[in-house]
Amino acid sequence: MNVLLVKPYNVGDHIQPALGLGYLAAFIRRYHNVTILDCIKDTIKPDRFASYLDGKHYDVIGFQCYTFDLMNLTNMVGQAKAHGAVTVMGGPHPSVMPAETMDFFGKDLDYAFQGEAEVGFKLLLEKLAGLAHVQEPEISGLVWRKDGAVIVNDRMYIADLDFFGTPAWDLIKPQEYPEAQHGAFFRNFPIAPIIVTRGCPFPCTFCAGNLISGRKIRRRSVPHVMAEIEMLYRDFGIREFHVIDDNFTNDRDFAKDLLKALKARRLGISWAVPNGIRMEGLDDELLGLMKETGLYLISLGIESGSDRILKAMKKGTTVDFIRKTVKSIRGAGIDIAGFFILGFPGETVDDIRATIRFACELDIMRANFFTYLPFPGTESYRQIAAEEGLDKVNWQKFFFMSASYTPPGIDQKTLKGLQRSAFFRFYARPRILWNNIREIQSFRHLKFLARRFFHWIIMK
């Protein structure tokens, strides 16, 4: 069959390969013709999707879906259905709200998947193509309808991640992506993201990571990861890698073994961890190996400058521990980007101002101030639903820069003003401003940063 896998358009700044779609494509391409469409990279907005489909024939169209994609996908799924395709959806939102996702899209959406879909999607295509006698109840993670009722099958987690192989990089074409993919800055180009582990055992109340990939951390083998890195280096000219795991350093011995293998190859690459890493997973030996193998930036989920809010978030950290960790990382000669959340449930204006002061006190090169988003399925989402109601959430602007939710006592205008103030206070300092200006690589990179500035500071 002809299968189209779609990453929908949105106004976000992360223009990077959809590895989830790449893994799906690699798993099914032996039996089917597969195309990956990145609507963000190719600037295909929802009103252009029908034109893209005209003159083509796809038997199945699969969509990746985050919560902020829902509105854009409404028309796109309908357009796919109008072109005669079987429609399927996967990703974070269907994983945490499977039945609700089917109800939201109604008859336009035929199937969805919760959790990791590589195995289940392959079986579904076999059923649709008549290649096997598998039935819907036998397909792990499948969300489907029977007699008008939505059925959600149990999900399955594969312990050995080598089983999934590597993404279909020739379909992704990583060398065609822009320089600043996951974050605003980079050292070398072209860039490719890779996944080394899946799963998260930590209880952070604002994060849905373990609802998607499970609480148990699973990992690839060191030879398997190194083979992918060397292939990308050799065949696609990749010179920088972004490890986008949630918990790359959780198993320090594994991380050290991988970095020792990378060091032995002497590829001369740069790399970063733009999704962030847990602070307690670091020690001096690991930091040394990171620096020696080309790591130039560690992202940390600092989140707050208030111990009270950190405790409410169940972060398992304190302001004092954060200070010590930052000092250790900087002592290893590695720059730091800090992530901060503004407007967490129960937070006050004073708490937010404490976070801004804390960010400016830390020896970090960059800071990103996200307004809190109540991701469906998370503990904080359930708390808001029970105590405040979800009607106050602006689902039309469910983005980190839009203040779609505000805690009691803080309105949207105030929270957005505090976010703007945070960015200006942090980056207007001469040393920080100059150090970041020095990192601009080209006029194209400058244009990307200007667009990012507009989205985060100017846009309401």
C-alpha positions in Angstrom: 0.0 0.0 0.0 0.9 3.7 -0.3 1.4 5.2 3.1 1.9 8.8 4.0 3.1 9.8 7.5 2.5 13.4 8.4 4.0 15.8 10.9 1.4 18.7 10.9 2.2 22.3 10.6 2.3 24.5 13.7 3.8 27.9 14.7 6.5 26.3 16.9 10.2 26.9 16.5 11.4 23.3 16.6 12.0 22.4 13.0 13.5 19.0 13.5 13.0 15.5 12.0 10.0 13.5 13.5 11.9 10.5 14.7 8.7 8.7 15.7 7.6 8.8 12.1 11.0 7.7 11.0 10.9 4.6 13.2 7.4 3.8 11.9 8.6 4.1 8.3 11.6 1.9 8.9 9.3 -0.8 10.4 6.8 -0.9 7.5 8.8 0.0 4.4 9.7 -3.6 3.6 6.0 -4.2 2.6 4.7 -0.8 1.7 5.6 2.4 -0.1 6.2 5.1 2.5 6.5 8.9 2.3 7.2 11.2 5.3 5.8 14.7 5.0 7.1 17.4 7.5 4.6 20.2 7.1 6.6 22.5 9.3 9.8 22.1 7.3 8.0 22.3 4.0 5.6 25.1 5.2 2.5 23.2 4.3 -0.2 24.8 6.3 -3.6 23.1 6.8 -5.2 25.0 4.0 -2.5 23.7 1.6 -2.7 20.1 2.6 -5.6 19.2 0.2 -3.5 20.7 -2.7 -0.6 18.5 -1.6 -2.9 15.4 -1.8 -4.4 16.3 -5.2 -3.1 14.0 -7.9 -1.6 11.5 -5.4 -3.0 8.3 -4.1 -2.4 7.2 -0.5 -4.2 4.2 0.9 -3.3 5.1 4.5 -2.4 8.5 6.0 -1.0 8.6 9.5 -0.8 11.8 11.5 1.5 12.6 14.4 -0.5 14.5 17.1 0.5 16.7 20.0 -2.2 18.5 22.0 -1.3 21.8 20.2 -1.9 20.1 16.8 -5.6 19.3 17.4 -7.0 22.4 15.7 -4.8 22.2 12.7 -5.4 18.5 12.3 -9.2 18.9 12.3 -9.2 20.0 8.7 -6.3 17.9 7.6 -7.8 14.6 8.8 -11.0 15.5 7.0 -9.1 16.2 3.8 -7.3 12.9 4.0 -10.6 11.1 4.4 -12.1 13.0 1.5 -9.2 11.7 -0.7 -10.2 8.2 0.1 -7.5 7.3 2.6 -7.8 5.3 5.8 -6.8 7.8 8.6 -4.7 6.9 11.6 -3.3 9.0 14.4 -0.5 8.5 17.0 1.7 10.5 19.2 1.5 12.1 22.7 -2.1 13.3 22.6 -3.8 10.0 21.5 -1.5 8.2 23.9 -2.9 10.0 26.9 -6.4 10.7 25.6 -7.1 7.7 23.3 -11.0 7.6 23.4 -11.3 11.3 23.6 -9.1 11.7 20.5 -11.4 9.3 18.5 -14.5 11.2 19.7 -12.9 14.6 18.9 -12.3 13.7 15.2 -15.4 11.6 14.8 -15.9 9.7 11.6 -13.0 11.3 9.9 -10.5 9.3 12.1 -10.6 5.6 11.5 -7.9 4.5 14.0 -5.5 5.8 16.6 -2.6 4.3 18.7 -1.6 4.9 22.3 2.0 4.5 23.2 4.7 3.1 20.9 3.1 2.1 17.6 5.8 0.4 15.6 4.6 -3.1 16.1 0.9 -2.3 16.1 0.9 -0.1 13.1 2.7 -2.8 11.1 0.0 -5.3 12.0 -2.8 -2.8 11.2 -1.4 -2.3 7.7 -1.1 -6.1 7.2 -4.8 -6.3 8.1 -5.8 -3.5 5.8 -3.7 -4.9 2.9 -5.0 -8.4 3.4 -1.5 -9.7 4.1 -2.5 -11.4 7.4 -5.6 -12.6 9.3 -4.9 -10.4 12.3 -8.0 -8.7 13.8 -8.3 -5.4 15.7 -8.4 -6.9 19.2 -5.0 -8.5 18.6 -3.2 -5.3 17.7 -1.4 -3.8 20.7 -2.1 -0.1 21.4 -4.8 0.2 18.8 -7.8 2.5 19.4 -10.8 1.5 17.2 -14.5 1.4 17.0 -16.9 -1.5 17.4 -20.6 -1.0 17.1 -20.1 2.7 17.6 -18.1 2.3 20.9 -14.4 3.2 21.1 -12.2 0.3 22.1 -8.7 0.9 23.5 -6.4 -2.1 23.3 -3.6 -2.6 25.9 -0.3 -1.2 24.9 3.0 -3.1 24.7 6.5 -2.0 25.5 9.5 -3.7 23.8 12.4 -4.0 26.3 15.2 -4.2 23.8 15.2 -1.0 21.8 17.6 -2.5 19.2 14.5 -4.4 18.0 13.2 -1.2 16.4 16.2 -0.7 14.2 17.0 2.9 13.2 14.7 5.5 11.6 14.3 5.6 7.8 16.9 8.5 7.5 16.8 8.4 3.7 13.1 9.3 3.8 13.7 11.9 6.6 16.6 13.6 4.8 18.2 15.2 7.9 20.7 17.2 5.8 17.8 19.2 4.4 16.7 20.5 7.8 17.6 24.1 8.9 20.5 24.7 11.2 18.7 25.6 14.4 16.5 22.6 14.9 15.6 21.8 18.5 17.0 24.9 20.0 18.1 28.3 18.9 21.8 27.7 18.6 24.2 25.1 17.3 27.9 24.5 16.7 28.1 22.4 13.6 25.9 21.5 10.7 24.1 19.4 9.4 22.4 18.2 12.6 20.5 15.0 13.4 18.5 14.1 16.6 18.9 10.6 18.0 17.1 8.6 20.7 19.2 6.4 23.0 16.7 5.5 25.7 12.9 5.5 26.2 10.9 5.8 29.4 10.9 8.0 32.5 10.5 6.8 36.2 10.2 10.3 37.7 6.9 11.7 39.0 7.1 15.4 37.7 3.4 16.5 37.9 3.6 18.6 34.7 5.1 16.1 32.3 3.4 13.4 30.3 6.6 11.6 29.3 6.0 8.4 31.2 2.4 8.2 30.0 3.7 7.8 26.5 6.8 5.7 26.8 6.4 4.1 30.2 8.1 4.5 33.6 10.8 1.9 33.0 13.9 3.2 31.2 14.8 1.0 28.2 17.9 1.5 26.1 19.6 0.6 23.0 23.0 -1.2 23.0 26.2 0.9 22.6 27.1 -0.8 19.3 23.7 -0.1 17.9 23.8 3.6 18.8 27.4 3.9 17.4 26.4 2.3 14.2 23.7 4.8 13.7 26.0 7.8 14.5 28.6 6.5 12.1 26.1 5.9 9.3 24.7 9.4 9.7 28.2 10.9 9.8 29.3 8.9 6.7 26.1 8.8 4.5 24.5 12.2 5.4 27.4 14.3 6.4 26.0 14.9 9.9 28.4 16.8 12.1 26.3 17.5 15.2 24.0 15.2 17.1 21.2 16.1 19.5 20.4 13.3 22.1 16.7 14.0 22.7 16.1 11.4 25.4 14.4 12.4 28.7 16.9 10.3 30.7 20.1 9.8 28.8 22.3 10.1 32.0 20.0 8.1 34.3 22.2 5.0 34.0 25.6 6.6 34.4 27.5 3.5 33.6 25.7 3.1 30.3 26.2 6.7 29.4 29.9 6.4 30.2 30.3 3.3 28.0 28.6 5.0 25.1 30.8 8.1 25.4 33.9 6.1 25.7 33.0 4.4 22.5 32.3 7.7 20.9 35.6 9.1 22.1 37.5 6.1 20.5 35.9 6.9 17.1 37.4 10.4 17.0 34.8 11.7 14.7 35.3 15.4 15.6 31.5 16.0 16.1 29.7 18.3 18.4 26.6 17.2 20.4 24.0 18.5 22.9 21.1 17.4 25.0 18.4 19.9 24.1 15.6 18.0 25.9 17.4 18.3 29.2 18.9 15.8 31.6 18.3 14.9 35.2 20.8 16.7 37.5 21.3 13.8 39.8 22.6 11.6 37.0 25.8 13.6 36.7 29.3 13.1 38.2 32.7 14.5 37.4 33.8 11.5 35.3 30.7 11.7 33.2 31.0 15.5 32.7 34.6 15.0 31.7 33.6 12.4 29.0 30.9 14.7 27.8 33.3 17.6 27.3 35.9 15.4 25.6 33.5 14.0 23.1 32.2 17.3 21.9 29.3 18.2 24.2 29.1 22.0 24.3 25.7 22.6 26.0 23.7 20.9 28.7 20.0 21.8 29.1 18.6 21.5 32.6 15.0 21.5 33.6 15.4 23.9 36.5 11.7 25.0 36.4 11.5 27.2 39.4 13.4 29.4 41.9 11.0 28.5 44.7 11.5 25.3 46.8 7.7 25.3 47.5 6.9 25.2 43.8 9.7 22.6 43.1 8.1 20.4 45.8 4.6 20.9 44.3 6.0 19.9 40.9 7.6 16.7 42.5 10.9 17.6 40.8 13.0 16.0 43.5 15.4 19.0 43.5 15.9 22.1 45.6 17.3 25.6 44.8 20.5 24.7 46.7 21.0 21.5 44.8 20.4 23.3 41.5 23.1 25.9 42.4 25.6 23.1 43.2 24.9 21.2 40.0 25.3 24.3 37.8 28.6 25.0 39.5 29.8 21.4 38.7 28.8 21.6 35.1 30.4 25.0 34.6 33.5 23.7 36.3 33.8 21.1 33.6 33.8 23.9 31.0 30.3 23.1 29.6 27.7 25.8 28.9 24.2 25.5 30.3 20.7 26.3 29.1 18.0 26.5 31.8 14.3 25.7 31.3 11.9 27.5 33.6 8.1 27.2 34.0 6.0 30.3 34.8 2.4 30.2 35.9 2.4 26.7 37.5 -0.8 25.9 39.4 -0.7 27.5 42.9 2.1 29.9 41.8 2.0 33.6 42.8 3.5 36.6 41.2 6.1 36.6 43.9 7.1 33.0 43.1 7.5 33.9 39.4 9.6 36.9 40.2 11.8 34.6 42.4 12.3 32.3 39.5 13.3 35.2 37.3 15.8 36.4 39.9 17.1 32.9 40.3 17.7 32.5 36.5 19.7 35.7 36.4 21.8 34.6 39.4 22.8 31.3 38.0 25.9 30.9 35.8 24.0 29.8 32.7 24.3 31.0 29.1 20.7 30.8 28.1 17.3 30.6 29.7 13.9 29.7 28.2 10.8 30.8 30.1 7.8 28.6 29.3 4.4 29.4 30.4 2.9 26.3 32.1 0.8 24.0 29.9 -1.7 21.6 31.4 -0.8 18.5 29.3 -3.7 16.1 29.3 -3.3 13.1 31.5 -0.7 14.6 33.8 -1.1 15.0 37.6 -1.3 18.8 37.4 -3.9 18.5 34.6 -6.1 16.4 36.8 -5.6 18.8 39.6 -6.8 21.7 37.5 -9.7 19.7 36.2 -10.8 18.9 39.7 -10.2 22.2 41.4 -10.6 24.9 38.8 -12.1 23.3 35.7 -10.6 23.1 32.2 -12.9 25.8 30.7 -10.3 28.4 31.6 -7.7 26.8 29.4 -7.3 28.4 26.0 -6.9 25.3 23.8 -6.7 27.5 20.7 -3.4 28.8 21.9 -1.9 25.8 23.6 1.7 26.8 23.2 4.5 27.5 25.6 4.6 31.2 24.6 0.9 31.9 24.8 -0.1 31.7 28.5 -3.1 29.5 27.7 -3.5 28.8 31.4 -3.0 31.1 34.4 -3.2 30.2 38.1 -5.8 31.8 40.3 -5.0 35.4 41.0 -2.9 35.9 37.8 -4.5 36.9 34.5 -3.2 36.2 31.0 -1.9 39.7 30.4 0.1 39.7 33.7 1.6 36.2 33.0 2.6 37.2 29.5 4.1 40.4 30.8 6.1 38.5 33.4 7.4 36.1 30.7 8.5 39.0 28.5 10.2 40.6 31.5 12.0 37.4 32.3 13.5 37.2 28.8 14.5 40.8 28.7 16.0 40.7 32.2 18.0 37.6 31.4 19.3 38.5 27.9 19.7 42.3 28.3 22.8 41.8 30.5 25.8 42.8 28.4 27.9 39.6 29.0 25.0 37.3 28.2 23.9 39.3 25.2 27.4 39.4 23.7 28.1 35.7 24.4 24.9 34.7 22.5 25.5 37.2 19.6 28.8 35.5 19.2 27.1 32.2 18.6 25.1 33.4 15.6 26.4 31.4 12.6 24.9 33.0 9.5 22.3 35.5 8.2 19.9 32.5 7.9 20.4 31.7 11.5 19.8 35.3 12.5 16.5 35.2 10.6 15.5 32.1 12.6 16.3 33.8 15.9 14.3 36.9 14.8 11.3 34.7 14.1 11.7 33.0 17.5 11.9 36.4 19.1 8.6 37.3 17.5 6.9 34.1 18.5 8.0 34.3 22.2 8.1 38.0 22.9 5.8 39.9 20.5 3.0 37.4 19.7 0.1 37.4 22.1 
